[in-house]
Amino acid sequence: MNEKILNSTFEKIKSYIRQNEHEENTPVVNYKEPAQLRNILSPQITDDPVTENEFLQLVNNYLTYAVKTNNKQFFNQLYSGFNLPAFIGDMLTTLTNTSLYTYEAAPAASLIEAEMIKLMSSYAGYTHGDGTFLTGGSNGNLIAMLSARNNFLPQSRFQGYNQQEHLVAYVNEQSHYSFDTAANLLGIGSDNVIKVKAGKDGRMLPQELEREIEKTLSMGRKPFFVAATCSTTLLAAYDPIDEIADITQKYGLWLHADGAFGGSILLSDKYRDKMKGIERTDSFSWDAHKLMNIPLVCSVLLVKNKGVLQHNLTDINTDYIYHDLEDIEDPGKKSIQCGRHVDAVKLWFAWKYYGKQGYAKRIENLLDMSAYAEEIVKEHPRLELMAPRQSFNVCFRYVPEFETDLNEFNLALRENLRKSGQSMVNFGFIGKELTIRLVTSNGELTKTDIEQFFDNLLSTAHLFENQFAAEVYEYQK
């Protein structure tokens, strides 16, 4: 063991955490153009090993130029923040380096994952639920669709999917792209994923879902899967699960809830009604690495009934690895992965640290902060709310005093904030109009952080306006 490298690296890690926690002026990113950054990092591998000092410089460079997602001015993605107990849990799982396929190889982790699945199933109302941790919400949606297909066509597990079956799935037109990918991988084909019309609020319209199902049946095709989105990536809209469940029950379809982004709202008794009817679904994907601030990746797929995953996915009992020597189910039997990182442990450490009530307060704080951001937008004469806020996202734009292309102006405004490192926020389009999308996903956010973001944005916008006025003045001269 090289103690110099170990000790120096731990000191840099502690310094990095302190800096981003306590220094308000720490940039979100030290932005460099790709060519510049490539020159600094020297990513090529050479024949000879680096020296100790060179190795430590690599550590320093990486921490210097990586985006600081724990910075409270990082509003760019659906995840952000730093979670100390989860970070410790992640270090411990890497240190012990066990793989979660058997109790024999990972006894403590197996018990912890089972407990996390039981707890998360209880929030979903799955009294006999089951589940598995996997590599993200996209994978969760894939496994849900696979399980639904094999439930609908049991022979496809052995004989493969016959395209003459003409299976059809239905999703919100604003759903995540992973459903198209899933259909592609399963042989169903993305053309057979019907995008159901949503209202202006981004929520799937149940009457449109039923109309599409009837249309499919009239064509001699077979509906089998419906996904309700909880919540959408741009407007943070929650599909009406209860109403959708009435339809899926009527036609005998598998109902999946894609709660990769917004599933954590179930932790709050105050706001969980946004997912009213979740207990009526057949499966539910939930990313704890988003609103619960667990380090990437920490994602779970839950199913309503125990045994469904093993039967629909694998149904194996390979004796060279699964020996059945313990009075506990080996977690690998219900996963499409064999070697698997122990993701449940970092979640367990965080939940132990904060407790159920502590996590409920963190989720409620995120909604309070998004409401505060919406209030600032509504009250400022130059800010325009692009859509009513529904949960964690606030969509808005800046409208300057002079006439200009608002899409170009707001994109330039966003890019200046990002490359300067002041604040990082994303954008999207509502129709043809660009909107800045502010996501409140850091559980430690305060009103001061929200105010700082808008101070940064408004000061940059005013700078742009002054530059424009100066250019007009010079032109008129």
N, C-alpha and C positions, 0 to 999 in steps of 0.2 A: 504493500500500500504506500502510495506517495503522500505523506502527511502534509507536505508543503502545498501541494495542489488542493488537497481536501480542505485544509484549514483556510487557505486563501479564497477558495470558491465559496465556502460557507460565509465568510466575512462579506464577500461581494453580494451574496444573496440577502443577508441581513441588511446591508446598506441599501440595496435595491428596494426592499420592502419598506424600510423607514422613509426613504426619499419620496416614494410615491404615496405614502400615507400622510406625511406631515408637510411636505413642501408644495404650496399651492401653485407655484410657477413652474413646476416640472412639466416639460412638454409631453404631450401624448405620444409623439413620435419625433425622432430626429431624422427628418425626411431627407433622403438622398435619391437622386435619379438612379435607375437600375445599374447603369454603367459605373457610376461613382461608387455605389455600394459594393458592386462586384470587386472593384479594385481594393476597397478597404478590407473586405472579408477574406479575399483570396480563397474561394470555396473549393478550388481544385485540390485533389489529393496527390501528393508527391510520393516518390519512392522511399524517402527517408522520413523518420518520425520527427516531430517538432520537439524543441527543448521545453523545459518546464515553464520558463518565462514566456515563450511563444504560445504555449497552451493556455496560460492564464490570460494572455492578451486576446486569444480567441474567445474566452469566456466573457471578458470585458466588452469586446466588440459586439458580441451577440446581444448582451443585455442593453448595450447602448442604442442599438439600432432596431431592436424588436419593438413593435407597437405595444405600448404599456396599457393593456386592457384593464388593469387594476386602477388606472387613473380615473378620477371622478369626472373628467371631461371627455371620457370615451363613451359616446352614445351611439356608436356606429353600428354595432351588431345586436343580436338578440341575447347576447351574454356579455357580462362585464363584471368587474369587481374582484377583490381578493378575499378569500375565505381561509383564514388561518388554520382552523381545525381540519378542514378538508385538505389543505396543502400538506399538513403533517401526515394525514392518512395516506395521501398519495405518495409521499416520500417513503413511508413504512412499507407500502405494498411493493414499491420498486426495490427497496432494500432487501426484502425477504424474497421477492421474485418468484412467487408461486403462481401456478396456473389453475384457473377455476374450472376443472372438469370433474374432479373426484374429491370426496371428503378426505381420502387418504393423502392427496397431494396438498390440500388446502383446508384443513379442518376448521380453523377459526373463521376463515373467509366464507366457507360454505354455510356455516351457521348464520353469519352476519347477512349474507345475501338472502338467505331464506327469510330472515326477519324483516329485511327491507322490503321484499316482495309482499310479505304478509301485511306490513304497515301500509304500503302504497295501495295495495288492493282494497284495504279498508276505507281509504279516502274515496276510492272509485265505487264503493258499494258492492264490491265483488266478495260475497261472503264465503265462496268456495273458490276463490281466485288462485291464479298461478302466474308465473312470469319468468322472464330472464333478462339479464342485463346484456346489452349489445352495443354496437359501435356508432350509435346515433339515431336520430329520429327517422332519417331516410331508411336505414336498415330496419327499424321498427315497422315502418309502413310496408316495406317489402315482405317481412315475415308475416305480418298480419294478412296481406293479400294472398301469400302462399298458403297460409293455414286455411283461409277461407276457400281457396280453390280446391284444396285437398279435402276439405270438409264437404264441399259441394260435389266433387268428383273423386271419391276415395281411390278409384283405380289409377288415377293419374300419378299417385306416389310410386307406382311400379311400372306402369306402361307409358308414362309421359302424357303430356297434354295433347289431345287431339283437337286441332283447330276447327274441326267440323262441329265441335260442341258450341262454338260461337259465344263464349262467355263475355259478359259486358260489366264493367265497373262504372261507378258514378262518384264524382267529386265536385266540390265547389269550384267554379271557374277561377276563383282566386286561391285555390289550394296550392300546396307545395309541389314542385315539379317532380318530386321523388315518386309519385304515383305513376307517372308516365314511364319512368325508369323501371319501376317494379314490373309493370305490365310487359315491358320489353324483355326483361330478364326471364320472366315466367312463360314467355311464348304466347301470351295473350295478345300482345301488340298494343302500342300506345293509342292507335286509332280506336281501340275498343274501350278507352277510358273517356266516358262522356263528361264534358264540363257543364255542369248544371248552372243555370243562370242565377246570379245573386242580385240582391237589391242594391240600392245606392250605398247602403251601409256595409256592403261586402258579405252579408250573411246569405247562405243558400236559401232559396225560396222553395219550401216544401212542395207547393203545388207544381212547380216546374220539375222537381224530382219525379213526382208521380207521373207527370206527362211524359217525361223521357223514358220511364220504365214501361209505360203502356206502348210507347212508340217502338221500343226494343222488342217487346213481346209480339207486336203486330208484324214484325219482320222475321219472326221465327227464331230470334236469338234468345240467349239465356242470361238475364240479370243474376248476379251472384254477390256483389260487394258494393257497399256504400261507405264513403268516408266523410265524417263530419269534422270540420276544421275548428280547432280551439287553441289559439286564435290565428288569424291570417297575418302574414308577414308585414304587410303595408298598413292596413287599417286596424289591425289587432281585433278583428271581428270574431265573434263566437257564433257558430252555426247553431240553430235551434234543435238540440239533440232530441228532446222529447217529441217534437212534431215529426222529425225524421224517423224516429224509432217506431212511431205509429205506422209509417209507410213500410219500413223494412219488415216489421212483424206481419203486416198484411200480405206481403209478397214472399216471405220466407227468405230474406236476404241477410247476409252477414253485415253487421254494423260496426264499423271501426271509428274510434275517436282519435284524430291526430292532434294530441295535446303536447306535441314536442315543444312548442313555444309557450303556450298559455296554460298547460295542465296544472302548473303549480298554484293556480288560483284556488284550487280545491283545499289548500291548507288554511284558507281564511273562511270562517263561518260567515263573515260579513259579505263576501263577494262570490262565494261558491255557486250561487244560483245561476251565474252565467253558464254553468255547465249542468244545468238541471236536466236530469234524465240520463246522466252518465252511467248509472247502474244498469241501464237497459241495453248498453252496448255489449258486443262480443269481445272486443279487444280495445286496447288503449295504449298509445305510445306517449311517453312522458320523458322529457329531457331535464334531468336535475342540473345539468351544466348550464342551463339558461337562467331562469329566474331564481334558482336556489344557489347560484354562484359557486357550484362545485367545479373544480378544474376539469377541462375537457379530457376525455369524453366520459360522461356519466348519464347513460340513457337506459330506460327500461321499457320492455313491452309486457303489458299485463293482459291476461285473458280471463274471461269470466269463470271458466270451469277448469278445475284441476285435471291434468292428464291430457288436455287438448294439444298442447305444444308437442309433447313427446310423440303422441299418436299421429298428428298431422305432419310433423316435420321429419322425424328420424325413426322412431320406433326401433331402436337398436339396443343391443346388449353385447357389445364386443368384449370378449373375455380377457383380452390382453391388457385392457385398461379398466374396465368396469367389473370389479370382483364381487360386489354386493356383500362385503364383509362387515359393513356397519348398518345400524338400524336408522339409515337416513338416505334419502334419494340423492344420488350423485347429480349435481347441477348440469353437467355436460350432456346428459341424456335428453335435455329439452332445448339444446342450443345447436345451431348449425355450425358454430365454431367448435374447435377442439381446444387448442391453445387459446387462452383468453385472459386478458388483464383483469385484475381484481378491482373493478370499479366501485362495487358496492361499499367497500370499506371506507373510502373517503367521504361518501355520503353519510355513513353511519357515524363517523367521528363528528361531522358537522351537526347532525341531528341530535346527537348526545350533548353536544356543547350548547346549542341554542334551545333545545327542547321544543315540544310541539307549539307551545304558545309563543316562544321566541321567533320561530319561523313564520307563524301566522302574522306577527307584527311586522316582520321584514317584507312579506308580500304586500301587506296593507300599506306600508310605507312607499312601496313602488307605485301603487295606484294613487296615493296622496301626492307624490311628486309629479306624476303625469298630469294630475288635475291642476296642480300649481303652475306647471308649464303652460297648460291650455289657458289658464287665467291670464298669464302674462301676454300670450299671443292675442287674446281677445281685447285686452285693454290698450295695446300699443297701436297707434294710428297707422303705422307702416307695415305691420305684420298682419297677414291674412290666414285664417284657419281654413285649410283646404277640405277638411271633412270633420264632422263631429267626433270628438274623442270617445272611444269605446272602452279602452282598458289601458294598456301600457304604452301605446304609441301616440305621438302628437304630430300630425301632418300639417305643415304650414309653409308659407313662403314670405319673402320680403318684397314689398312693392315700393320701389323708389319714387321720388317726386317727379323725375323726368320720364319721358316715354322711351321704353326700350323693350327688347325681347326678354320677358320675365324668366323664361327657361334658361337662357344663356346667363342672365344676371345671377340667378340663384345657384346655378352650377358653379359659376366663377366664385361666388361667395363661399360656397361649401369647400371648393378646392383650396382657396386661400386659407381657410380655417384649418384644413387637414394638413397642408404642406408646411404651414407655420408651426404646427404642433400645439396651437392654442386649444382647439377642441376638435373632436372627430365625430361627425354625424353623417348619416347616409341620406340617400335620396331615392325616389322612385317616381312613377308616373301615374296620375289619376286621369285616365283618358290620354290626352296629349299634353297635359299640363304637368310640369315638373313640380314635385313637392319635396321639401326637406322633411325627413322622418326622424324625429327625436324618440329614442327608445329609453325608457327608464327601467333598467334591468340590474343596476348595482344596488344591492340591499343596504348599502351604507349612505346612499344619497341623502343630502339635506337641501333645504331651500336655498342655502348659500351657493351650493353647486349649480343649481338650476339658474340662479341669478347670474352667476359667473359665465355660464354658457351664453345667455342672452346678451350680457355685456360684451363678450367677445364678438358675437355675431353682429350686434348693432354697431359697434365701433368700426368693424371691418366694412360694413355696408355704408356707413357714413364716409369712410375713407374713399370708397368707390365713387360715391356721389360727388365728393369734393373734386376728385380727379376729373370726373366728367364735366363738372362746371368749369374747371380750369381749361379743359380742352375746348369747350364751347367759346369761352372768353378769348382764347388765343385765335380761334378760327374767325371770330367776329372782328377782331382787330385787323 
